[in-house]
Amino acid sequence: KEFLVEISGTTVTITCPLTEGSITWKPTRVTATDDERKYVIENHDSTPANVSCSSGDNTYHMYLNARVCTNCEELDALAVTGIITADLLITFGVLILVYYFSKDRKGRASPSAGSRPRGQKVQRPPPVPNPDYEPIRKGQREVYAGLESRGF
């Protein structure tokens, strides 16, 4: 036999597995209900607690570690499956639209390319070197005659 625990918002309802006799709960934070088998905790603060119910010689103990929140929404498995399926369908739809609209543009030249015809590139000659930085050639040392080596 097991406890039945129901959580709704910040209210935790525990049902004792005992069915006959007068049931006493420990700790005694019970909200008044019609059924003494139910232990109701209003505004539970998610702190762990030891709960026990007993009737005569039979006693059941439970460690309650329930996380509760005030504005949580509960989703069943069908809702989660529907959300994931819809997300995948929308993603694949966008991928198909992007593929469909981009495949026609492969062969077209862009209109902003200009009116210049695109032919084979003509090889340009190298730029004319600056005469101040010409390499020293044999027999032309007079250009650099004023430059003498300095002794450091």
C-alpha positions in Angstrom: 0.0 0.0 0.0 1.2 3.5 -0.9 0.4 7.1 -0.2 -1.5 9.0 -2.9 0.0 12.5 -3.3 -1.8 15.2 -5.3 -0.2 18.6 -6.0 -2.1 21.6 -7.2 -0.4 25.0 -7.1 0.9 25.3 -3.6 -1.6 22.9 -2.1 -0.4 19.3 -1.4 -3.0 16.6 -0.6 -1.8 13.3 0.8 -4.2 10.3 1.1 -3.3 7.6 3.7 -3.3 4.0 2.6 -5.2 2.9 5.7 -8.9 2.5 5.1 -10.5 1.6 8.5 -10.4 3.1 12.0 -9.7 6.6 13.2 -6.6 8.0 11.4 -4.2 10.3 13.1 -1.6 12.3 11.2 1.8 13.5 12.3 2.7 16.4 12.1 -0.8 17.8 12.7 -0.9 20.6 10.1 -4.2 19.3 8.7 -6.7 21.5 7.1 -10.3 20.3 7.9 -11.7 18.0 5.3 -14.6 15.6 5.1 -12.3 12.6 4.7 -9.9 12.0 7.6 -7.8 9.9 5.2 -6.7 13.1 3.5 -3.9 15.3 4.8 -4.0 18.8 3.2 -1.1 21.2 3.3 -2.1 24.7 2.2 0.6 27.1 0.9 3.4 24.4 1.1 6.8 26.1 0.9 8.7 23.1 -0.8 10.6 22.2 2.4 11.0 18.4 2.9 8.8 16.9 5.7 8.3 13.6 7.4 4.6 12.7 7.4 3.0 9.6 9.0 -0.6 8.3 9.4 -1.6 5.7 11.9 -4.7 3.8 13.0 -4.4 1.5 15.9 -1.2 -0.6 15.5 -0.7 0.2 11.8 1.5 3.2 11.0 2.8 4.4 7.5 5.6 6.8 7.2 6.5 9.0 4.2 9.2 11.5 3.4 7.6 14.4 1.4 9.9 16.3 -0.9 7.4 18.1 -3.1 8.4 21.1 -5.2 5.5 23.5 -5.6 5.1 27.0 -7.3 2.3 29.5 -7.5 2.2 30.1 -11.2 3.2 26.7 -12.7 1.3 25.1 -15.6 0.9 21.3 -15.8 1.3 19.8 -19.2 0.4 16.3 -20.1 2.4 14.1 -22.5 0.0 14.7 -25.4 0.4 18.5 -25.1 4.2 18.3 -25.0 4.2 15.9 -28.0 2.0 18.3 -29.9 4.2 21.3 -29.2 7.3 19.5 -30.3 5.6 18.2 -33.5 4.3 21.6 -34.4 7.8 23.2 -33.9 9.4 20.6 -36.2 6.8 21.1 -38.9 7.2 24.8 -38.8 11.0 24.5 -39.0 10.9 22.1 -42.0 8.4 24.4 -43.7 10.7 27.3 -43.4 13.6 25.2 -44.7 11.6 24.1 -47.7 10.5 27.7 -48.5 14.1 29.0 -48.3 15.3 26.2 -50.6 12.5 26.8 -53.1 13.1 30.5 -53.3 16.9 30.3 -53.4 17.3 27.6 -56.0 16.1 29.9 -58.9 18.7 32.5 -58.2 21.7 30.3 -58.8 22.1 31.0 -62.6 21.1 34.7 -62.6 23.7 37.5 -62.6 23.1 40.2 -60.0 21.7 43.4 -61.6 24.1 45.6 -59.6 27.2 44.0 -61.2 27.5 47.0 -63.6 27.6 47.4 -67.3 31.2 46.3 -67.7 31.5 43.0 -69.4 33.2 40.3 -67.4 36.0 38.9 -69.5 39.3 37.3 -68.7 41.4 39.5 -66.5 44.2 41.3 -68.4 47.6 40.9 -66.8 48.9 44.3 -65.7 52.5 45.2 -65.8 54.2 45.7 -62.4 54.3 49.4 -61.2 57.2 51.6 -62.2 59.7 51.6 -59.4 60.6 54.9 -57.6 64.0 56.0 -58.8 65.0 57.0 -55.3 64.8 53.3 -54.3 66.4 51.6 -57.3 68.8 48.8 -56.5 72.5 49.4 -56.9 73.9 48.3 -60.2 77.5 47.7 -61.1 79.0 50.9 -62.4 76.4 53.2 -60.9 77.8 53.8 -57.5 77.9 57.6 -57.8 74.3 57.9 -56.9 75.1 56.4 -53.5 78.6 58.0 -53.2 77.5 60.5 -50.5 76.4 57.6 -48.3 79.3 56.4 -46.2 79.3 53.7 -43.6 79.2 55.0 -40.1 81.3 53.5 -37.4 79.3 52.8 -34.2 
